[in-house]
Amino acid sequence: MKRTLFAALLLGMPLVAQAQGMGGYDDMKLNFFGKLVVVNNAIQEITDGLDIELHSNDPAKPSLPIKANHAKFVYAEGGKSPVRILLEGNVDIKHPTAKVMAQKADWDFESGNLTFTGNPVANTEQIQGLKCEKIVINTKDDTYQIFSGSAENIKLGSPDGGGGSSDPSLLTESAVTDWKGFLTQLKRESAADQASPGKALVSKLDPKLQGALASMSVDQLLAAKGDILKNLNSVLKKPDLYDAASWKGVTLSDETKALAEKGDRTAEETTRLNRQLLAAAYPKAILGL
């Protein structure tokens, strides 16, 4: 066994920790590597094939699987965490925004830009069979840019056929007028035994976010409100948020009652109902429609 590989195995925990700061991810799991080159307890290269996963301490941020033939880690002078990673050969990255395969990828952690070149091919929720000259995904805000390409199929309208990102009933960050008060009440209600809007809402959230609400302080949660907002909007699209026991004692408008009783709601009616339910339960924190 080569000395570099032996050192890597002995120093496994620090090597995992060094992933902190990599584009918002905090640790790295090595599912497979052909050869690992380590200098001064810092990964310099992975060659002969690699299969890794980046993980975040943020429960709302999904893991990021990466495969390639070769990876080179770039460090700032005197730095302990990489500031850039260069991937080459059969690059395959399953980012939540787009699944991309290419021959090269360059990820600049400071800017957040993950740039694919070398005949990139991508599939997103709305675009299939995308072939282009270059794709740039910003891992900080989950946006992407496409340069000089073609696509086999593009779905028009909202990705889910209704209740999409253009739905006016979905929450924006400014629609939550008191984030601290809202999260404080949500934590309190979800921890209590009795049924409540907060308990119903939290039960529909991503399990990782449920754990964060239970274990993290309100100030810590405020730092991740962008991801919490995405989770909340996912819940607004669910048809089974409302139950009479949870909203007992909450004053609902006639429209909200009618929507709650309607059995064949459209996607837009479902998000409108759920937005109004939250506004009624948290009138000082969430704007109604």
NORHUPE-V433538 format. One record per pair of residues at least 12 apart in sequence whose ideal C-beta (glycine too) atoms are under 8 Angstrom apart, sorted by the first residue. I is the first residue (numbers start at 0). J is the second residue. Records with the same first field share a line. If there is no record, write none. Layout:
BEGIN
I: J + J
END
This chain:
BEGIN
1: 34
3: 34 + 35 + 36 + 37
4: 34 + 35
6: 37 + 40
7: 35 + 37 + 42
10: 37 + 40
13: 40
14: 27 + 37 + 40 + 41 + 42
15: 27 + 28
17: 40 + 41 + 42 + 79 + 80 + 81
18: 53 + 80 + 81
19: 80
20: 80 + 108
21: 53 + 80 + 81 + 84 + 108
22: 53 + 106 + 108 + 111 + 113 + 138 + 139
23: 55 + 57 + 60 + 111 + 138 + 139
24: 53 + 54 + 55 + 60 + 63
25: 54 + 55 + 56
26: 53 + 54
27: 51 + 52 + 53 + 54
28: 51 + 52 + 53 + 54
29: 49 + 50 + 51
30: 50 + 51 + 52
31: 48 + 49 + 50
32: 45 + 47 + 48 + 49 + 50 + 51
33: 45 + 46 + 47 + 48 + 49
34: 46 + 47
41: 72 + 74 + 79 + 81
42: 72 + 81
43: 71 + 72
44: 69 + 70 + 71 + 72
45: 69 + 70
46: 68 + 69 + 70
47: 68 + 69
48: 67 + 68
49: 65 + 66 + 67 + 68 + 69 + 70
50: 64 + 65 + 66
51: 64 + 65 + 66 + 70
52: 64 + 65
53: 65
57: 211 + 223 + 226
58: 205 + 207 + 208 + 210 + 211
59: 205 + 207 + 208 + 211 + 223 + 226 + 227 + 229 + 230
60: 226
61: 95
63: 92 + 93 + 94
64: 91 + 92 + 93
65: 86 + 90 + 91 + 92
66: 89 + 90 + 91 + 92
67: 86 + 87 + 88 + 89 + 90 + 91 + 104
68: 87 + 88 + 89
69: 86 + 87 + 88
70: 84 + 85 + 86 + 87
71: 84 + 85 + 87
72: 84
73: 85
81: 108
82: 107 + 108 + 109
83: 105 + 106 + 107 + 108
84: 105 + 106 + 108
85: 103 + 104 + 105 + 106
86: 103 + 104 + 105 + 106
87: 102 + 103 + 104
88: 102
89: 102
90: 102 + 103 + 104 + 115 + 117
92: 104 + 113 + 115
94: 113 + 136 + 138
95: 141
96: 123 + 136 + 141 + 142 + 143
97: 121 + 122 + 123 + 134 + 136 + 143
98: 121 + 122 + 123
99: 115 + 119 + 120 + 121 + 134 + 136
100: 119 + 120 + 121
101: 115 + 116 + 117 + 118 + 119 + 120 + 134
102: 116 + 117 + 118
103: 115 + 116 + 117
104: 116
106: 138
110: 137
111: 137 + 138 + 139 + 140
112: 135 + 136 + 137 + 138
113: 135 + 136 + 137 + 138
114: 133 + 134 + 135
115: 133 + 134 + 135 + 136
116: 132 + 133
118: 130
119: 131 + 132 + 133 + 134
121: 134 + 145
123: 143
124: 154 + 158
125: 153 + 154 + 158
126: 150 + 152 + 153 + 154
127: 150 + 151 + 152 + 153
128: 150 + 151 + 152
129: 145 + 148 + 149 + 150 + 151
130: 148 + 149 + 150
131: 145 + 146 + 147 + 148 + 149
132: 146 + 147 + 148
133: 145 + 146 + 147
134: 146
159: 236 + 266
160: 266
161: 265 + 266 + 267
162: 235 + 236 + 266 + 267 + 269 + 270
166: 266 + 267 + 270
167: 288
168: 235 + 267 + 270 + 271 + 273 + 274 + 288
169: 232 + 235 + 270 + 274
170: 228 + 231 + 232 + 235 + 274 + 277 + 285
171: 228
172: 224 + 225 + 228
174: 285 + 286
175: 224 + 228 + 284 + 285 + 286
176: 283 + 284 + 285 + 286
177: 283 + 284
178: 221 + 224 + 284
179: 217 + 221
180: 281 + 283 + 284
181: 281 + 284 + 285
182: 212 + 217 + 220 + 221 + 224 + 227
183: 217
184: 197 + 281 + 284
185: 197 + 200 + 201 + 212
186: 212 + 213 + 217
188: 201
189: 201 + 209 + 212 + 213
190: 213
194: 242 + 244 + 245 + 247
195: 245
196: 245 + 246 + 249 + 276 + 277 + 280 + 281
197: 280
198: 245
199: 240 + 241 + 242 + 245 + 246
200: 231 + 234 + 240 + 277
203: 234 + 237 + 239 + 240
204: 230 + 231 + 234
205: 230 + 233
208: 226 + 227 + 230
211: 223
231: 277
234: 273
235: 269 + 270 + 273 + 274 + 277
236: 266 + 269 + 270 + 273
237: 269 + 273
238: 264 + 269
240: 272 + 273 + 276
241: 259 + 272 + 273 + 276
246: 276 + 279 + 280
249: 276 + 279 + 280
250: 279
251: 275 + 276 + 279
252: 275 + 279
254: 275
255: 272 + 275 + 276 + 279
258: 271 + 272 + 275
259: 272 + 276
271: 288
274: 287 + 288
275: 287 + 288
END
